[in-house]
Amino acid sequence: MEGLIEEGKEIMQEDGAPAVVDAALIAAAQRVEHYEMAGYGCVRTFANLLGYEGAAALLQETLDEEGGADKKLTELAETVINVGAEDGGEEEGEEAAPSNGRAEPKTGRKK
C-alpha cells in the first residue's frame, strides 16, 4: 500500500499536461481502491466462514462503498479525464502528440 501511495505522490509532481497527469492519478487511485477491495473481500469471506455474519455484513457494506468509488473513478476517466488525455492533454496553442502515441524524435542540440 505504501508503494501505491508513493506512486501517487510521484505522479502529482510530474510536469506533464494536466489532463495526462489527472488520468495517471485516476489510475493510481483505482489501484488503491482495488487493493482495498481485495482486502475487504478476503476478510469478509473469512468472517462468513467463521460465522461472524454481523462483521461480514459490515465488511460487505465497506466493500460496496469501495466498489462505488471505483465505479465513479471509472466514469470520470471515461467521460472527462481520458478524453482530455487522449490528445496528449494539449491546450490551446500546443501541438497534439503523433497519432501513434509516440513522441517525435528530437534533432539537434539544446543551446
Buried (B, 14 or more C-beta within 10 A) or exposed (E): EEEBEEBBEEBEEEEBBEBBBBBBBBBBBBBBBBBBBEBBBEBBEEBBEEEBEEBBEBBBEBBEEBBEBBEEBBEBBEEBBBEBBBBBBBEEEEEEBEEEEEEEEEEEEEE
